[in-house]
Amino acid sequence: MPTWLRKQLRRAFIEKDRRQLKVLNQCWFYYKNSNEKNLLYRKHEQL
């Protein structure tokens, strides 16, 4: 998880900002899924 995202999640959690937590959670899943797809694509290119 990128440092900038961890910092923002921590801040939103401390401030109990549920809306921001939801947005950041969606960002994380989008980031994670897009990276996994890129890794799978690269593995197929190597074969």
N, C-alpha and C positions, 0 to 999 in steps of 0.2 A: 504494500500500500504506500503510495507516495506520501512524503512528509507533509506537504501542504494540505493534503486531505485529512491526515491524522490530526493536524493542528486545528483545522476547522471543525472536525467532529468533536474533538475535546472541548472546544469553546462552546459549541452548540449544546453539548451535554451539560456542561457546567451552568450555562444560562437557561437550561431547560427549554430550549427553542425547538419544539417538536417539528415545526414546518421545515426548519433548516436541516434537522436530522433526517427527515424523509428525503429531502432533495439530495443531500450528500450521500445517503444510502443508495439512491438511484444512480448517482454518478459513479459510485464504487462498483455497482453491479454492471453498469454499462462498460466501464473501463476494464474490469476483470474479464467480462465476456468477449470484448473486442480483442484483448490480448491473447486469450485462449484461441480464438479463431485464427489470429495471425500466426501463432505458434503451430497450429495444425496445418495451416496452409504451407508454411515453410518446411515442415516435415515431409509433406507430399511432394514438394518441389525437389527435395534432396533424393527422393526415391526414384 
